[in-house]
């Protein structure tokens, strides 16, 4: 289930404060040079905890 566009516009990576983009059921940090973390979206709710994020493979 995609996130609302307005919500996605105000969300930022908690680690580096870069914008996020939605890809499937995850939110990807757009600053690949700084952190590039991938955050899960569970039941339509973004989990923006650095401890829950993963590094892309």
N, C-alpha and C positions, 0 to 999 in steps of 0.2 A: 504494500500500500504506500504510494508516494506521499511525501510530506507536502504540506501546503507551501506554495511559493513564497508567501510572506514570511513564514517561519524560517524557511531555508535562507532567506536574505539576511536575517538578523543573527543566525547562529554563526559562531566562530570556533576555531580550534582552541580548546582550553590551554594547550601547551604553548602555542606560538601566536595565537590570535589571528591567523589567516582565515579567509573564507573557507567554507566547506562545500563540497558538491556531493550530490546524491548519486549513488551507483548501486542499483539493486537494493538490498536491505542493509546497506552500510553508508556511512558518510566519510568521505575522503578529504583529508587536509589538502588544500591546493598548493601549499608551500612544500613541495617535495625536497627542496634544498635544505630547509630548516628542520622539518620533522617528518612530514608525510604520513602521519598516523592514520589509521583506519578505525572508525568508531562504529559499533554495532547499533542497529535500530531494532528494538525488540517490541513486538506488539504495537508498532507505530510510534514508539517513544524512543527518541535518540538517547543513547547512554553515553554522555560526554564526560566520562571519567578516564583520565589518563591511564589508570591501572587496568581498565577494561579494554583499552585500545590495543591494537596490534600493529606491528610493522608490516608493510607489504612484502610479499615474497620476492 
